[in-house]
Amino acid sequence: MSALHHTGSVEVFKARSNKALAVVLWALAAFGLVVTLAQSGITGLRFAAPLALMAFAGWSLFWRPAVVVSDAGVELVNPLRRIGVSWEALAFVDTKYALTLGTGAGRFAAWAAPAPGVLGARHARPESLTGLPATSYGPGQTVRPGDLSHTVSGQAALLVRRRWADQVERGLLEGGRVDETPVARGAEWWILAVAVLLAAATLATLV
């Protein structure tokens, strides 16, 4: 269930690299299942728990995480949690380690948008530094590596900042309400439960 009641156009950000990793894990799991069935027949399904765990990890860790932006605010879909930050609750956007939303209730990082490493920052192009929202720039028009528009965190931050600026320009936000505006948080315990069951089943096949 969503942590925010989204309104207006809804934009969902998922890193291509994360989706690619999910597809790789699914492909490996599928290949492993085909080989198992070819060698052992239908009885080989009792050894499928590790493959199911691999496929589930691909979905929960890489395919599911997202940054969802709408007129209502920003929702971070992390592996085990959903965090809904309305625009009134948002104080700042940071990208030092990952896309991070600062609020009166604390800082919340997006699993789906990690900041780049050293190599990622070195591949910056001139167009990665221009045309960014004003809040992306530091002293002397400097840009943090995580804000570069060709990086995962930078792309997500650009999406958030542009919609935030649009809300401000349209006069849809009431200022000074950061500390009093709550942040919606919800745990996805069923995902943890499924992961534990699959992990236990995997261990059982190895004993």
C-alpha positions in Angstrom: 0.0 0.0 0.0 1.3 3.4 -0.9 2.5 5.7 1.8 1.0 8.8 0.0 -2.2 9.4 -1.7 -0.7 10.5 -5.0 -2.4 13.2 -7.1 -1.7 14.8 -10.5 0.8 13.2 -12.8 2.8 10.4 -11.2 6.5 9.8 -12.1 8.2 6.6 -11.0 12.0 6.5 -11.0 13.9 3.2 -11.0 17.5 2.9 -11.9 18.2 1.1 -15.1 21.3 -0.6 -13.4 19.1 -1.9 -10.6 16.5 -3.3 -13.1 19.3 -4.9 -15.1 20.6 -6.7 -11.9 17.1 -7.9 -11.2 16.8 -9.4 -14.7 20.2 -11.0 -14.4 19.2 -12.7 -11.1 15.9 -13.8 -12.7 17.7 -15.2 -15.7 20.1 -17.2 -13.5 17.3 -18.5 -11.4 15.4 -19.6 -14.5 18.4 -21.2 -16.0 19.1 -23.1 -12.7 15.5 -24.3 -12.6 15.7 -25.6 -16.2 18.9 -27.4 -15.5 17.5 -28.9 -12.3 14.4 -30.2 -14.0 16.4 -31.6 -16.9 18.6 -33.5 -14.5 16.1 -34.6 -11.8 12.7 -34.2 -13.3 9.8 -32.9 -11.4 11.3 -34.2 -8.1 14.0 -31.7 -8.5 11.6 -28.9 -7.4 12.4 -29.8 -3.8 15.8 -28.2 -4.5 14.4 -25.0 -6.0 14.4 -22.9 -2.8 17.8 -21.3 -3.5 16.6 -20.4 -6.9 13.4 -18.9 -5.6 15.4 -16.9 -3.0 17.6 -15.6 -5.8 14.6 -14.5 -7.9 12.9 -13.0 -4.8 16.0 -11.1 -3.9 16.1 -9.7 -7.5 12.6 -8.4 -7.1 12.8 -7.0 -3.6 16.3 -5.5 -3.7 16.6 -4.3 -7.2 13.3 -4.2 -9.1 10.9 -3.0 -6.4 12.8 0.0 -5.0 11.6 3.3 -6.5 11.2 7.0 -6.1 7.7 8.1 -6.8 7.0 11.8 -7.4 3.6 13.4 -7.7 1.8 16.6 -6.7 1.3 15.1 -3.3 5.0 14.7 -2.6 7.7 12.0 -2.8 7.4 8.4 -1.8 10.5 6.3 -1.3 9.9 2.6 -1.9 12.7 0.8 -0.2 13.1 -3.0 0.3 11.3 -3.2 3.6 9.8 0.3 4.0 7.7 2.9 2.3 8.3 6.6 3.3 5.9 9.3 2.2 7.1 12.9 2.3 4.6 15.5 1.4 6.0 18.7 -0.1 5.1 20.6 3.1 7.3 18.2 5.0 10.3 18.5 2.7 13.2 20.7 4.0 16.0 19.8 1.6 17.3 17.2 -0.9 20.7 15.8 -0.4 22.8 13.3 -2.5 26.0 12.8 -0.6 25.5 9.0 -0.2 22.1 8.5 -1.9 19.1 10.6 -2.7 18.1 11.7 0.8 15.0 13.7 1.8 15.5 16.0 4.8 12.4 16.6 7.0 11.5 17.7 10.5 11.2 14.0 11.4 14.6 13.0 10.1 16.5 12.1 7.0 15.3 9.4 4.7 17.5 7.8 2.0 16.3 6.1 -1.2 17.5 2.6 -1.8 16.7 3.1 -5.5 19.0 6.1 -6.0 22.6 5.6 -4.6 25.2 8.3 -5.2 27.9 7.4 -7.7 31.4 6.2 -6.8 34.6 7.9 -7.9 34.4 6.4 -11.4 30.8 7.6 -11.9 31.8 11.2 -11.0 34.8 11.1 -13.4 32.5 10.4 -16.4 30.6 13.7 -16.0 30.0 15.6 -19.2 29.5 19.4 -19.5 25.7 18.9 -20.0 25.6 17.0 -16.7 26.4 20.2 -14.9 24.0 22.6 -16.6 20.3 23.2 -16.5 19.9 21.9 -13.0 17.5 23.4 -10.4 19.0 26.2 -8.4 19.1 24.1 -5.2 21.5 21.6 -6.9 24.3 24.1 -6.9 26.6 24.9 -4.0 29.0 27.9 -3.5 30.6 29.1 -6.8 28.1 27.1 -8.8 29.7 23.8 -7.7 27.8 20.6 -8.1 28.1 17.6 -5.8 28.9 14.3 -7.7 25.6 12.8 -6.5 23.7 15.7 -8.2 25.2 15.2 -11.7 22.4 14.6 -14.1 24.0 11.5 -15.6 24.1 9.7 -12.2 21.4 7.6 -10.6 21.1 9.9 -7.6 21.3 13.0 -9.8 18.4 11.8 -12.0 16.2 11.1 -9.0 17.1 14.4 -7.4 16.4 16.3 -10.6 12.9 14.7 -10.7 12.2 15.7 -7.1 13.6 19.2 -7.3 11.8 20.1 -10.5 8.4 19.0 -9.1 9.1 20.7 -5.8 10.1 24.0 -7.6 6.9 23.7 -9.7 4.8 23.4 -6.6 6.4 26.5 -5.1 6.1 28.5 -8.3 2.4 27.6 -8.6 1.8 28.8 -5.0 0.6 25.4 -3.9 2.8 25.1 -0.8 2.3 26.7 2.6 5.7 27.5 3.9 7.0 27.1 7.4 5.3 23.8 8.1 8.2 21.4 7.9 8.5 20.6 11.6 4.8 20.1 12.1 4.0 18.1 9.0 4.3 14.3 9.6 6.1 11.8 7.4 4.2 8.7 6.6 6.1 5.5 7.2 5.1 1.9 6.7 6.9 -1.4 7.0 6.5 -4.3 4.5 6.9 -7.1 7.0 5.6 -9.7 4.5 8.6 -9.2 2.4 10.9 -10.0 5.3 8.7 -13.0 6.2 9.0 -14.4 2.7 12.7 -13.9 2.6 13.2 -15.7 5.9 11.0 -18.6 4.8 13.0 -19.0 1.5 16.3 -18.7 3.4 15.2 -21.4 5.8 14.1 -23.6 2.9 17.4 -23.0 1.3 19.3 -24.1 4.4 17.1 -27.2 4.7 18.2 -28.3 1.2 21.8 -28.0 2.1 21.6 -30.1 5.3 
